[in-house]
Amino acid sequence: MYVTLVEVQVKPDRVDDFIRESALNHAGSIQEPGNLRFDILQSPDDPTRFILYEAYATEADAAAHKQTAHYARWREAVADWMAAPRRGVRWNGLYPRVGSS
Amino acid sequence: MYVTLVEVQVKPDRVDDFIRESALNHAGSIQEPGNLRFDILQSPDDPTRFILYEAYATEADAAAHKQTAHYARWREAVADWMAAPRRGVRWNGLYPRVGSS
């Protein structure tokens, strides 16, 4: 699995907007070929902190995500709602054994 | 979803052992009631760094994991292989909408 953890810090007055737009991105992303997870996580300690946990079978599947309309909409919608630049960290998914790692 | 990200730093000469034991823990954990993910991630930049991405429908399901034989075996097996204490960070899984958040 080709995994990316995207860490996001959202402006406090935009948390609800961010969740709404990210839910749309989630709904589109889980329909993509090769998508295995697109989980939206919120910190119980700080509700302005989120992780998007994105897992695809292959790197090519993950790259194709960036070409979708739902990703483009999300990226544009949330750009001004972030309190800091988002940070994506790559991981190799060893288990479950799906696709490349 | 009740999510825990467990960050682990393994001693370099124990990486293969850690993967083998964690694979057994994975195989047992995905059979548990309420388990949604038990993903084992390795850093492409530093192969001694791992994340266990554990998602359960409810907090009770996650607590039950700690009572299983495969968890007890894993915890004991890997204890001396860690270069630093492991760190579990809690997250509320908003999407997919499964169980409590």
N, CA and C atoms of all chains as a GROMACS GRO file, in nm:
protein
  606
    1MET      N    1   0.085  -0.120   0.000
    1MET     CA    2   0.000   0.000   0.000
    1MET      C    3   0.088   0.124   0.000
    2TYR      N    4   0.046   0.220  -0.079
    2TYR     CA    5   0.113   0.349  -0.087
    2TYR      C    6   0.031   0.446   0.001
    3VAL      N    7   0.088   0.487   0.113
    3VAL     CA    8   0.012   0.559   0.215
    3VAL      C    9   0.066   0.701   0.231
    4THR      N   10  -0.026   0.796   0.245
    4THR     CA   11   0.011   0.933   0.279
    4THR      C   12  -0.071   0.978   0.400
    5LEU      N   13  -0.002   1.029   0.500
    5LEU     CA   14  -0.070   1.094   0.612
    5LEU      C   15  -0.058   1.245   0.592
    6VAL      N   16  -0.171   1.309   0.571
    6VAL     CA   17  -0.172   1.453   0.549
    6VAL      C   18  -0.217   1.521   0.678
    7GLU      N   19  -0.127   1.599   0.736
    7GLU     CA   20  -0.156   1.669   0.861
    7GLU      C   21  -0.206   1.810   0.828
    8VAL      N   22  -0.320   1.845   0.885
    8VAL     CA   23  -0.383   1.972   0.852
    8VAL      C   24  -0.419   2.046   0.981
    9GLN      N   25  -0.388   2.174   0.980
    9GLN     CA   26  -0.431   2.262   1.091
    9GLN      C   27  -0.526   2.364   1.032
   10VAL      N   28  -0.650   2.366   1.080
   10VAL     CA   29  -0.756   2.448   1.021
   10VAL      C   30  -0.784   2.568   1.111
   11LYS      N   31  -0.819   2.679   1.047
   11LYS     CA   32  -0.860   2.796   1.126
   11LYS      C   33  -0.985   2.761   1.207
   12PRO      N   34  -0.990   2.804   1.334
   12PRO     CA   35  -1.099   2.760   1.422
   12PRO      C   36  -1.239   2.787   1.366
   13ASP      N   37  -1.257   2.899   1.297
   13ASP     CA   38  -1.392   2.930   1.247
   13ASP      C   39  -1.423   2.860   1.116
   14ARG      N   40  -1.332   2.776   1.068
   14ARG     CA   41  -1.353   2.704   0.943
   14ARG      C   42  -1.357   2.553   0.960
   15VAL      N   43  -1.362   2.508   1.084
   15VAL     CA   44  -1.359   2.364   1.109
   15VAL      C   45  -1.480   2.294   1.044
   16ASP      N   46  -1.599   2.351   1.061
   16ASP     CA   47  -1.717   2.287   1.004
   16ASP      C   48  -1.711   2.286   0.851
   17ASP      N   49  -1.665   2.396   0.793
   17ASP     CA   50  -1.650   2.402   0.647
   17ASP      C   51  -1.551   2.297   0.599
   18PHE      N   52  -1.441   2.285   0.671
   18PHE     CA   53  -1.338   2.189   0.633
   18PHE      C   54  -1.392   2.046   0.637
   19ILE      N   55  -1.467   2.015   0.741
   19ILE     CA   56  -1.522   1.879   0.751
   19ILE      C   57  -1.620   1.854   0.636
   20ARG      N   58  -1.702   1.952   0.604
   20ARG     CA   59  -1.800   1.934   0.497
   20ARG      C   60  -1.731   1.908   0.364
   21GLU      N   61  -1.632   1.990   0.331
   21GLU     CA   62  -1.561   1.973   0.203
   21GLU      C   63  -1.479   1.844   0.199
   22SER      N   64  -1.421   1.808   0.312
   22SER     CA   65  -1.340   1.686   0.317
   22SER      C   66  -1.428   1.562   0.305
   23ALA      N   67  -1.551   1.571   0.356
   23ALA     CA   68  -1.644   1.459   0.341
   23ALA      C   69  -1.676   1.436   0.194
   24LEU      N   70  -1.689   1.543   0.117
   24LEU     CA   71  -1.712   1.529  -0.027
   24LEU      C   72  -1.592   1.464  -0.095
   25ASN      N   73  -1.473   1.508  -0.056
   25ASN     CA   74  -1.350   1.451  -0.110
   25ASN      C   75  -1.341   1.301  -0.075
   26HIS      N   76  -1.375   1.269   0.049
   26HIS     CA   77  -1.379   1.128   0.092
   26HIS      C   78  -1.474   1.047   0.003
   27ALA      N   79  -1.594   1.100  -0.017
   27ALA     CA   80  -1.696   1.026  -0.094
   27ALA      C   81  -1.648   0.999  -0.236
   28GLY      N   82  -1.581   1.096  -0.296
   28GLY     CA   83  -1.528   1.075  -0.431
   28GLY      C   84  -1.409   0.982  -0.432
   29SER      N   85  -1.321   0.998  -0.334
   29SER     CA   86  -1.194   0.926  -0.335
   29SER      C   87  -1.212   0.776  -0.316
   30ILE      N   88  -1.309   0.738  -0.231
   30ILE     CA   89  -1.326   0.594  -0.207
   30ILE      C   90  -1.385   0.521  -0.327
   31GLN      N   91  -1.428   0.598  -0.428
   31GLN     CA   92  -1.474   0.537  -0.554
   31GLN      C   93  -1.360   0.517  -0.652
   32GLU      N   94  -1.243   0.571  -0.624
   32GLU     CA   95  -1.132   0.565  -0.720
   32GLU      C   96  -1.074   0.424  -0.730
   33PRO      N   97  -1.027   0.384  -0.850
   33PRO     CA   98  -0.957   0.256  -0.861
   33PRO      C   99  -0.832   0.257  -0.772
   34GLY      N  100  -0.812   0.151  -0.698
   34GLY     CA  101  -0.692   0.140  -0.616
   34GLY      C  102  -0.701   0.207  -0.480
   35ASN      N  103  -0.809   0.281  -0.455
   35ASN     CA  104  -0.820   0.342  -0.322
   35ASN      C  105  -0.856   0.236  -0.218
   36LEU      N  106  -0.784   0.238  -0.106
   36LEU     CA  107  -0.807   0.142   0.002
   36LEU      C  108  -0.856   0.209   0.129
   37ARG      N  109  -0.809   0.329   0.156
   37ARG     CA  110  -0.857   0.407   0.270
   37ARG      C  111  -0.854   0.555   0.232
   38PHE      N  112  -0.953   0.626   0.284
   38PHE     CA  113  -0.949   0.773   0.277
   38PHE      C  114  -1.019   0.821   0.404
   39ASP      N  115  -0.947   0.806   0.515
   39ASP     CA  116  -1.007   0.829   0.647
   39ASP      C  117  -0.980   0.974   0.691
   40ILE      N  118  -1.082   1.036   0.744
   40ILE     CA  119  -1.070   1.172   0.795
   40ILE      C  120  -1.072   1.165   0.947
   41LEU      N  121  -0.961   1.208   1.008
   41LEU     CA  122  -0.943   1.199   1.153
   41LEU      C  123  -0.934   1.338   1.213
   42GLN      N  124  -0.998   1.355   1.328
   42GLN     CA  125  -0.994   1.482   1.400
   42GLN      C  126  -0.937   1.456   1.539
   43SER      N  127  -0.851   1.546   1.584
   43SER     CA  128  -0.790   1.528   1.716
   43SER      C  129  -0.894   1.551   1.826
   44PRO      N  130  -0.903   1.459   1.920
   44PRO     CA  131  -0.994   1.483   2.034
   44PRO      C  132  -0.942   1.592   2.127
   45ASP      N  133  -0.814   1.623   2.118
   45ASP     CA  134  -0.753   1.724   2.205
   45ASP      C  135  -0.758   1.864   2.145
   46ASP      N  136  -0.761   1.871   2.013
   46ASP     CA  137  -0.761   2.000   1.944
   46ASP      C  138  -0.842   1.984   1.815
   47PRO      N  139  -0.969   2.024   1.818
   47PRO     CA  140  -1.057   1.999   1.703
   47PRO      C  141  -1.018   2.074   1.576
   48THR      N  142  -0.916   2.158   1.581
   48THR     CA  143  -0.868   2.223   1.458
   48THR      C  144  -0.762   2.138   1.388
   49ARG      N  145  -0.722   2.027   1.449
   49ARG     CA  146  -0.618   1.942   1.390
   49ARG      C  147  -0.680   1.818   1.328
   50PHE      N  148  -0.638   1.790   1.205
   50PHE     CA  149  -0.692   1.677   1.129
   50PHE      C  150  -0.576   1.597   1.067
   51ILE      N  151  -0.605   1.471   1.041
   51ILE     CA  152  -0.521   1.389   0.953
   51ILE      C  153  -0.611   1.330   0.845
   52LEU      N  154  -0.565   1.340   0.721
   52LEU     CA  155  -0.626   1.260   0.614
   52LEU      C  156  -0.535   1.139   0.593
   53TYR      N  157  -0.591   1.022   0.615
   53TYR     CA  158  -0.516   0.896   0.600
   53TYR      C  159  -0.554   0.834   0.467
   54GLU      N  160  -0.464   0.845   0.370
   54GLU     CA  161  -0.496   0.806   0.232
   54GLU      C  162  -0.409   0.687   0.193
   55ALA      N  163  -0.472   0.576   0.157
   55ALA     CA  164  -0.398   0.456   0.117
   55ALA      C  165  -0.447   0.409  -0.020
   56TYR      N  166  -0.351   0.387  -0.108
   56TYR     CA  167  -0.379   0.336  -0.243
   56TYR      C  168  -0.295   0.211  -0.268
   57ALA      N  169  -0.343   0.130  -0.359
   57ALA     CA  170  -0.269   0.007  -0.389
   57ALA      C  171  -0.130   0.039  -0.442
   58THR      N  172  -0.122   0.139  -0.529
   58THR     CA  173   0.007   0.172  -0.591
   58THR      C  174   0.028   0.323  -0.593
   59GLU      N  175   0.152   0.361  -0.619
   59GLU     CA  176   0.186   0.503  -0.631
   59GLU      C  177   0.110   0.566  -0.748
   60ALA      N  178   0.091   0.490  -0.855
   60ALA     CA  179   0.017   0.543  -0.971
   60ALA      C  180  -0.128   0.574  -0.933
   61ASP      N  181  -0.187   0.487  -0.851
   61ASP     CA  182  -0.325   0.512  -0.806
   61ASP      C  183  -0.330   0.641  -0.724
   62ALA      N  184  -0.231   0.661  -0.638
   62ALA     CA  185  -0.227   0.782  -0.556
   62ALA      C  186  -0.209   0.906  -0.643
   63ALA      N  187  -0.125   0.894  -0.746
   63ALA     CA  188  -0.103   1.007  -0.836
   63ALA      C  189  -0.230   1.041  -0.914
   64ALA      N  190  -0.306   0.939  -0.951
   64ALA     CA  191  -0.430   0.962  -1.027
   64ALA      C  192  -0.532   1.039  -0.943
   65HIS      N  193  -0.527   1.020  -0.811
   65HIS     CA  194  -0.616   1.095  -0.721
   65HIS      C  195  -0.601   1.245  -0.740
   66LYS      N  196  -0.476   1.289  -0.763
   66LYS     CA  197  -0.450   1.432  -0.776
   66LYS      C  198  -0.508   1.490  -0.905
   67GLN      N  199  -0.552   1.402  -0.995
   67GLN     CA  200  -0.609   1.447  -1.122
   67GLN      C  201  -0.762   1.450  -1.120
   68THR      N  202  -0.821   1.416  -1.007
   68THR     CA  203  -0.967   1.406  -1.004
   68THR      C  204  -1.032   1.542  -0.976
   69ALA      N  205  -1.157   1.553  -1.017
   69ALA     CA  206  -1.232   1.677  -0.994
   69ALA      C  207  -1.258   1.699  -0.846
   70HIS      N  208  -1.287   1.591  -0.772
   70HIS     CA  209  -1.316   1.611  -0.628
   70HIS      C  210  -1.192   1.656  -0.551
   71TYR      N  211  -1.074   1.608  -0.593
   71TYR     CA  212  -0.952   1.657  -0.528
   71TYR      C  213  -0.929   1.804  -0.561
   72ALA      N  214  -0.947   1.842  -0.688
   72ALA     CA  215  -0.926   1.982  -0.728
   72ALA      C  216  -1.020   2.075  -0.652
   73ARG      N  217  -1.147   2.032  -0.639
   73ARG     CA  218  -1.243   2.113  -0.566
   73ARG      C  219  -1.202   2.130  -0.420
   74TRP      N  220  -1.162   2.018  -0.358
   74TRP     CA  221  -1.121   2.021  -0.216
   74TRP      C  222  -1.003   2.114  -0.197
   75ARG      N  223  -0.900   2.098  -0.281
   75ARG     CA  224  -0.777   2.175  -0.265
   75ARG      C  225  -0.806   2.324  -0.274
   76GLU      N  226  -0.890   2.361  -0.369
   76GLU     CA  227  -0.922   2.503  -0.385
   76GLU      C  228  -1.009   2.554  -0.269
   77ALA      N  229  -1.107   2.471  -0.231
   77ALA     CA  230  -1.201   2.515  -0.127
   77ALA      C  231  -1.131   2.539   0.006
   78VAL      N  232  -1.037   2.449   0.042
   78VAL     CA  233  -0.981   2.455   0.178
   78VAL      C  234  -0.858   2.545   0.188
   79ALA      N  235  -0.809   2.591   0.074
   79ALA     CA  236  -0.679   2.661   0.074
   79ALA      C  237  -0.674   2.774   0.175
   80ASP      N  238  -0.779   2.854   0.182
   80ASP     CA  239  -0.778   2.970   0.271
   80ASP      C  240  -0.821   2.936   0.413
   81TRP      N  241  -0.857   2.811   0.436
   81TRP     CA  242  -0.908   2.773   0.569
   81TRP      C  243  -0.799   2.715   0.658
   82MET      N  244  -0.680   2.699   0.602
   82MET     CA  245  -0.574   2.635   0.679
   82MET      C  246  -0.496   2.740   0.757
   83ALA      N  247  -0.465   2.704   0.882
   83ALA     CA  248  -0.389   2.794   0.968
   83ALA      C  249  -0.240   2.782   0.940
   84ALA      N  250  -0.201   2.674   0.873
   84ALA     CA  251  -0.060   2.650   0.839
   84ALA      C  252  -0.060   2.561   0.715
   85PRO      N  253   0.048   2.561   0.638
   85PRO     CA  254   0.051   2.473   0.520
   85PRO      C  255   0.033   2.327   0.562
   86ARG      N  256  -0.046   2.254   0.486
   86ARG     CA  257  -0.063   2.112   0.519
   86ARG      C  258   0.064   2.036   0.484
   87ARG      N  259   0.083   1.922   0.552
   87ARG     CA  260   0.206   1.847   0.538
   87ARG      C  261   0.173   1.701   0.511
   88GLY      N  262   0.219   1.650   0.397
   88GLY     CA  263   0.195   1.510   0.363
   88GLY      C  264   0.319   1.427   0.390
   89VAL      N  265   0.303   1.318   0.465
   89VAL     CA  266   0.416   1.230   0.497
   89VAL      C  267   0.388   1.092   0.438
   90ARG      N  268   0.485   1.042   0.363
   90ARG     CA  269   0.472   0.914   0.294
   90ARG      C  270   0.509   0.797   0.382
   91TRP      N  271   0.434   0.687   0.368
   91TRP     CA  272   0.464   0.562   0.438
   91TRP      C  273   0.443   0.446   0.343
   92ASN      N  274   0.521   0.342   0.362
   92ASN     CA  275   0.498   0.216   0.291
   92ASN      C  276   0.408   0.128   0.377
   93GLY      N  277   0.294   0.089   0.322
   93GLY     CA  278   0.204  -0.001   0.393
   93GLY      C  279   0.247  -0.145   0.372
   94LEU      N  280   0.297  -0.210   0.480
   94LEU     CA  281   0.343  -0.350   0.470
   94LEU      C  282   0.226  -0.448   0.482
   95TYR      N  283   0.134  -0.416   0.576
   95TYR     CA  284   0.014  -0.498   0.597
   95TYR      C  285  -0.104  -0.405   0.611
   96PRO      N  286  -0.218  -0.436   0.549
   96PRO     CA  287  -0.244  -0.555   0.467
   96PRO      C  288  -0.157  -0.556   0.341
   97ARG      N  289  -0.131  -0.675   0.290
   97ARG     CA  290  -0.044  -0.690   0.175
   97ARG      C  291  -0.126  -0.669   0.048
   98VAL      N  292  -0.136  -0.543   0.010
   98VAL     CA  293  -0.214  -0.506  -0.109
   98VAL      C  294  -0.127  -0.418  -0.194
   99GLY      N  295  -0.115  -0.448  -0.321
   99GLY     CA  296  -0.040  -0.364  -0.413
   99GLY      C  297   0.106  -0.359  -0.377
  100SER      N  298   0.172  -0.250  -0.415
  100SER     CA  299   0.314  -0.233  -0.391
  100SER      C  300   0.335  -0.174  -0.252
  101SER      N  301   0.453  -0.197  -0.196
  101SER     CA  302   0.489  -0.126  -0.074
  101SER      C  303   0.628  -0.066  -0.095
  102MET      N  304  -1.528   0.614   1.418
  102MET     CA  305  -1.417   0.521   1.437
  102MET      C  306  -1.328   0.572   1.549
  103TYR      N  307  -1.283   0.478   1.629
  103TYR     CA  308  -1.190   0.506   1.737
  103TYR      C  309  -1.051   0.466   1.687
  104VAL      N  310  -0.966   0.566   1.663
  104VAL     CA  311  -0.839   0.543   1.593
  104VAL      C  312  -0.721   0.570   1.686
  105THR      N  313  -0.621   0.484   1.678
  105THR     CA  314  -0.494   0.508   1.747
  105THR      C  315  -0.381   0.495   1.647
  106LEU      N  316  -0.294   0.595   1.642
  106LEU     CA  317  -0.169   0.586   1.566
  106LEU      C  318  -0.057   0.558   1.666
  107VAL      N  319   0.003   0.442   1.653
  107VAL     CA  320   0.112   0.404   1.742
  107VAL      C  321   0.244   0.422   1.668
  108GLU      N  322   0.324   0.514   1.718
  108GLU     CA  323   0.454   0.541   1.657
  108GLU      C  324   0.560   0.458   1.726
  109VAL      N  325   0.638   0.386   1.646
  109VAL     CA  326   0.737   0.293   1.700
  109VAL      C  327   0.872   0.318   1.634
  110GLN      N  328   0.975   0.321   1.718
  110GLN     CA  329   1.113   0.327   1.669
  110GLN      C  330   1.182   0.198   1.712
  111VAL      N  331   1.227   0.120   1.613
  111VAL     CA  332   1.280  -0.014   1.639
  111VAL      C  333   1.433  -0.011   1.627
  112LYS      N  334   1.498  -0.093   1.710
  112LYS     CA  335   1.644  -0.106   1.697
  112LYS      C  336   1.677  -0.162   1.558
  113PRO      N  337   1.780  -0.108   1.494
  113PRO     CA  338   1.807  -0.144   1.354
  113PRO      C  339   1.822  -0.294   1.330
  114ASP      N  340   1.881  -0.366   1.424
  114ASP     CA  341   1.901  -0.510   1.402
  114ASP      C  342   1.778  -0.592   1.437
  115ARG      N  343   1.670  -0.526   1.471
  115ARG     CA  344   1.547  -0.597   1.507
  115ARG      C  345   1.430  -0.564   1.415
  116VAL      N  346   1.459  -0.495   1.306
  116VAL     CA  347   1.351  -0.454   1.215
  116VAL      C  348   1.278  -0.576   1.158
  117ASP      N  349   1.352  -0.676   1.113
  117ASP     CA  350   1.288  -0.794   1.054
  117ASP      C  351   1.204  -0.868   1.157
  118ASP      N  352   1.258  -0.881   1.280
  118ASP     CA  353   1.183  -0.946   1.387
  118ASP      C  354   1.055  -0.868   1.417
  119PHE      N  355   1.067  -0.738   1.422
  119PHE     CA  356   0.950  -0.655   1.452
  119PHE      C  357   0.841  -0.671   1.345
  120ILE      N  358   0.882  -0.674   1.221
  120ILE     CA  359   0.784  -0.691   1.113
  120ILE      C  360   0.716  -0.828   1.124
  121ARG      N  361   0.794  -0.930   1.152
  121ARG     CA  362   0.738  -1.066   1.162
  121ARG      C  363   0.635  -1.073   1.274
  122GLU      N  364   0.670  -1.022   1.392
  122GLU     CA  365   0.577  -1.028   1.505
  122GLU      C  366   0.455  -0.938   1.483
  123SER      N  367   0.476  -0.823   1.420
  123SER     CA  368   0.364  -0.732   1.397
  123SER      C  369   0.269  -0.789   1.292
  124ALA      N  370   0.321  -0.867   1.199
  124ALA     CA  371   0.235  -0.932   1.100
  124ALA      C  372   0.142  -1.032   1.168
  125LEU      N  373   0.193  -1.103   1.269
  125LEU     CA  374   0.108  -1.196   1.345
  125LEU      C  375   0.001  -1.118   1.421
  126ASN      N  376   0.038  -1.006   1.481
  126ASN     CA  377  -0.057  -0.922   1.554
  126ASN      C  378  -0.164  -0.869   1.456
  127HIS      N  379  -0.120  -0.826   1.338
  127HIS     CA  380  -0.213  -0.783   1.233
  127HIS      C  381  -0.312  -0.893   1.200
  128ALA      N  382  -0.261  -1.015   1.177
  128ALA     CA  383  -0.349  -1.126   1.134
  128ALA      C  384  -0.454  -1.156   1.240
  129GLY      N  385  -0.416  -1.149   1.368
  129GLY     CA  386  -0.513  -1.171   1.474
  129GLY      C  387  -0.609  -1.055   1.490
  130SER      N  388  -0.556  -0.935   1.479
  130SER     CA  389  -0.637  -0.815   1.510
  130SER      C  390  -0.748  -0.794   1.408
  131ILE      N  391  -0.721  -0.824   1.281
  131ILE     CA  392  -0.825  -0.800   1.180
  131ILE      C  393  -0.940  -0.899   1.191
  132GLN      N  394  -0.924  -1.001   1.277
  132GLN     CA  395  -1.034  -1.094   1.304
  132GLN      C  396  -1.122  -1.048   1.420
  133GLU      N  397  -1.079  -0.944   1.491
  133GLU     CA  398  -1.153  -0.902   1.612
  133GLU      C  399  -1.284  -0.831   1.574
  134PRO      N  400  -1.388  -0.849   1.656
  134PRO     CA  401  -1.512  -0.773   1.635
  134PRO      C  402  -1.484  -0.623   1.644
  135GLY      N  403  -1.534  -0.550   1.548
  135GLY     CA  404  -1.519  -0.405   1.553
  135GLY      C  405  -1.390  -0.354   1.493
  136ASN      N  406  -1.298  -0.443   1.456
  136ASN     CA  407  -1.174  -0.393   1.394
  136ASN      C  408  -1.201  -0.350   1.251
  137LEU      N  409  -1.152  -0.232   1.216
  137LEU     CA  410  -1.171  -0.178   1.081
  137LEU      C  411  -1.040  -0.165   1.006
  138ARG      N  412  -0.933  -0.131   1.075
  138ARG     CA  413  -0.800  -0.126   1.015
  138ARG      C  414  -0.698  -0.169   1.120
  139PHE      N  415  -0.595  -0.237   1.070
  139PHE     CA  416  -0.478  -0.263   1.154
  139PHE      C  417  -0.360  -0.264   1.057
  140ASP      N  418  -0.323  -0.145   1.014
  140ASP     CA  419  -0.225  -0.129   0.906
  140ASP      C  420  -0.086  -0.109   0.966
  141ILE      N  421   0.010  -0.177   0.909
  141ILE     CA  422   0.149  -0.165   0.952
  141ILE      C  423   0.225  -0.086   0.848
  142LEU      N  424   0.274   0.031   0.889
  142LEU     CA  425   0.341   0.124   0.797
  142LEU      C  426   0.487   0.137   0.836
  143GLN      N  427   0.572   0.142   0.733
  143GLN     CA  428   0.716   0.160   0.753
  143GLN      C  429   0.760   0.286   0.678
  144SER      N  430   0.845   0.364   0.743
  144SER     CA  431   0.891   0.486   0.677
  144SER      C  432   0.984   0.454   0.561
  145PRO      N  433   0.959   0.512   0.444
  145PRO     CA  434   1.053   0.492   0.333
  145PRO      C  435   1.186   0.565   0.356
  146ASP      N  436   1.185   0.662   0.447
  146ASP     CA  437   1.307   0.740   0.474
  146ASP      C  438   1.392   0.679   0.584
  147ASP      N  439   1.329   0.606   0.675
  147ASP     CA  440   1.400   0.547   0.789
  147ASP      C  441   1.331   0.415   0.821
  148PRO      N  442   1.386   0.303   0.774
  148PRO     CA  443   1.317   0.173   0.790
  148PRO      C  444   1.306   0.126   0.934
  149THR      N  445   1.362   0.199   1.030
  149THR     CA  446   1.344   0.163   1.171
  149THR      C  447   1.220   0.230   1.231
  150ARG      N  448   1.153   0.315   1.152
  150ARG     CA  449   1.035   0.385   1.203
  150ARG      C  450   0.908   0.322   1.146
  151PHE      N  451   0.811   0.299   1.235
  151PHE     CA  452   0.685   0.235   1.197
  151PHE      C  453   0.568   0.312   1.258
  152ILE      N  454   0.454   0.296   1.194
  152ILE     CA  455   0.328   0.335   1.255
  152ILE      C  456   0.234   0.215   1.248
  153LEU      N  457   0.168   0.186   1.359
  153LEU     CA  458   0.055   0.094   1.356
  153LEU      C  459  -0.071   0.180   1.355
  154TYR      N  460  -0.147   0.165   1.249
  154TYR     CA  461  -0.271   0.244   1.234
  154TYR      C  462  -0.388   0.152   1.270
  155GLU      N  463  -0.445   0.175   1.386
  155GLU     CA  464  -0.545   0.084   1.442
  155GLU      C  465  -0.679   0.157   1.452
  156ALA      N  466  -0.781   0.105   1.384
  156ALA     CA  467  -0.913   0.168   1.388
  156ALA      C  468  -1.017   0.063   1.428
  157TYR      N  469  -1.098   0.102   1.525
  157TYR     CA  470  -1.207   0.016   1.574
  157TYR      C  471  -1.337   0.096   1.568
  158ALA      N  472  -1.446   0.023   1.561
  158ALA     CA  473  -1.576   0.091   1.555
  158ALA      C  474  -1.598   0.173   1.682
  159THR      N  475  -1.562   0.116   1.797
  159THR     CA  476  -1.589   0.185   1.923
  159THR      C  477  -1.467   0.175   2.016
  160GLU      N  478  -1.468   0.257   2.118
  160GLU     CA  479  -1.362   0.254   2.219
  160GLU      C  480  -1.359   0.117   2.289
  161ALA      N  481  -1.477   0.060   2.311
  161ALA     CA  482  -1.484  -0.072   2.376
  161ALA      C  483  -1.416  -0.178   2.290
  162ASP      N  484  -1.434  -0.170   2.159
  162ASP     CA  485  -1.368  -0.265   2.070
  162ASP      C  486  -1.216  -0.250   2.079
  163ALA      N  487  -1.169  -0.126   2.084
  163ALA     CA  488  -1.025  -0.102   2.096
  163ALA      C  489  -0.971  -0.155   2.229
  164ALA      N  490  -1.049  -0.138   2.335
  164ALA     CA  491  -1.006  -0.186   2.467
  164ALA      C  492  -1.000  -0.338   2.468
  165ALA      N  493  -1.093  -0.402   2.398
  165ALA     CA  494  -1.095  -0.549   2.395
  165ALA      C  495  -0.970  -0.604   2.327
  166HIS      N  496  -0.916  -0.527   2.231
  166HIS     CA  497  -0.792  -0.568   2.163
  166HIS      C  498  -0.680  -0.592   2.263
  167LYS      N  499  -0.675  -0.508   2.366
  167LYS     CA  500  -0.567  -0.519   2.466
  167LYS      C  501  -0.579  -0.646   2.551
  168GLN      N  502  -0.692  -0.713   2.540
  168GLN     CA  503  -0.714  -0.835   2.618
  168GLN      C  504  -0.687  -0.962   2.537
  169THR      N  505  -0.646  -0.946   2.412
  169THR     CA  506  -0.630  -1.064   2.327
  169THR      C  507  -0.492  -1.128   2.346
  170ALA      N  508  -0.485  -1.256   2.312
  170ALA     CA  509  -0.358  -1.329   2.322
  170ALA      C  510  -0.256  -1.277   2.221
  171HIS      N  511  -0.302  -1.241   2.100
  171HIS     CA  512  -0.205  -1.195   2.000
  171HIS      C  513  -0.146  -1.059   2.039
  172TYR      N  514  -0.226  -0.974   2.103
  172TYR     CA  515  -0.169  -0.847   2.151
  172TYR      C  516  -0.067  -0.872   2.262
  173ALA      N  517  -0.100  -0.960   2.357
  173ALA     CA  518  -0.009  -0.989   2.468
  173ALA      C  519   0.123  -1.045   2.417
  174ARG      N  520   0.112  -1.135   2.318
  174ARG     CA  521   0.235  -1.192   2.261
  174ARG      C  522   0.320  -1.083   2.196
  175TRP      N  523   0.254  -0.997   2.115
  175TRP     CA  524   0.326  -0.892   2.044
  175TRP      C  525   0.395  -0.798   2.144
  176ARG      N  526   0.319  -0.755   2.245
  176ARG     CA  527   0.374  -0.658   2.341
  176ARG      C  528   0.499  -0.714   2.410
  177GLU      N  529   0.493  -0.839   2.448
  177GLU     CA  530   0.607  -0.900   2.516
  177GLU      C  531   0.724  -0.921   2.419
  178ALA      N  532   0.690  -0.966   2.297
  178ALA     CA  533   0.797  -0.998   2.200
  178ALA      C  534   0.877  -0.874   2.162
  179VAL      N  535   0.807  -0.762   2.140
  179VAL     CA  536   0.874  -0.645   2.082
  179VAL      C  537   0.935  -0.553   2.189
  180ALA      N  538   0.905  -0.580   2.316
  180ALA     CA  539   0.943  -0.485   2.422
  180ALA      C  540   1.091  -0.447   2.416
  181ASP      N  541   1.177  -0.547   2.397
  181ASP     CA  542   1.321  -0.519   2.400
  181ASP      C  543   1.375  -0.475   2.265
  182TRP      N  544   1.290  -0.470   2.165
  182TRP     CA  545   1.336  -0.435   2.030
  182TRP      C  546   1.317  -0.287   1.998
  183MET      N  547   1.255  -0.216   2.089
  183MET     CA  548   1.226  -0.075   2.061
  183MET      C  549   1.342   0.013   2.106
  184ALA      N  550   1.375   0.109   2.020
  184ALA     CA  551   1.484   0.202   2.051
  184ALA      C  552   1.436   0.314   2.142
  185ALA      N  553   1.305   0.330   2.151
  185ALA     CA  554   1.245   0.433   2.236
  185ALA      C  555   1.104   0.384   2.270
  186PRO      N  556   1.048   0.434   2.380
  186PRO     CA  557   0.911   0.390   2.414
  186PRO      C  558   0.814   0.423   2.300
  187ARG      N  559   0.726   0.331   2.271
  187ARG     CA  560   0.627   0.359   2.165
  187ARG      C  561   0.526   0.461   2.218
  188ARG      N  562   0.463   0.530   2.123
  188ARG     CA  563   0.374   0.641   2.159
  188ARG      C  564   0.244   0.626   2.083
  189GLY      N  565   0.134   0.614   2.155
  189GLY     CA  566   0.003   0.601   2.091
  189GLY      C  567  -0.070   0.734   2.096
  190VAL      N  568  -0.121   0.778   1.981
  190VAL     CA  569  -0.194   0.905   1.973
  190VAL      C  570  -0.336   0.876   1.926
  191ARG      N  571  -0.432   0.927   2.000
  191ARG     CA  572  -0.573   0.902   1.973
  191ARG      C  573  -0.629   1.001   1.872
  192TRP      N  574  -0.716   0.952   1.784
  192TRP     CA  575  -0.788   1.035   1.687
  192TRP      C  576  -0.933   0.989   1.679
  193ASN      N  577  -1.020   1.083   1.653
  193ASN     CA  578  -1.159   1.048   1.622
  193ASN      C  579  -1.174   1.034   1.472
  194GLY      N  580  -1.218   0.919   1.426
  194GLY     CA  581  -1.240   0.896   1.283
  194GLY      C  582  -1.378   0.947   1.244
  195LEU      N  583  -1.381   1.056   1.165
  195LEU     CA  584  -1.510   1.114   1.123
  195LEU      C  585  -1.567   1.041   1.002
  196TYR      N  586  -1.478   1.008   0.907
  196TYR     CA  587  -1.516   0.934   0.787
  196TYR      C  588  -1.413   0.826   0.762
  197PRO      N  589  -1.453   0.702   0.728
  197PRO     CA  590  -1.591   0.661   0.707
  197PRO      C  591  -1.672   0.668   0.837
  198ARG      N  592  -1.804   0.685   0.822
  198ARG     CA  593  -1.892   0.700   0.938
  198ARG      C  594  -1.928   0.561   0.990
  199VAL      N  595  -1.842   0.508   1.075
  199VAL     CA  596  -1.862   0.376   1.132
  199VAL      C  597  -1.847   0.388   1.282
  200GLY      N  598  -1.944   0.338   1.356
  200GLY     CA  599  -1.934   0.338   1.501
  200GLY      C  600  -1.931   0.479   1.557
  201SER      N  601  -1.872   0.493   1.675
  201SER     CA  602  -1.867   0.622   1.743
  201SER      C  603  -1.748   0.701   1.692
  202SER      N  604  -1.756   0.832   1.705
  202SER     CA  605  -1.638   0.916   1.679
  202SER      C  606  -1.621   1.009   1.798
   0.00000   0.00000   0.00000
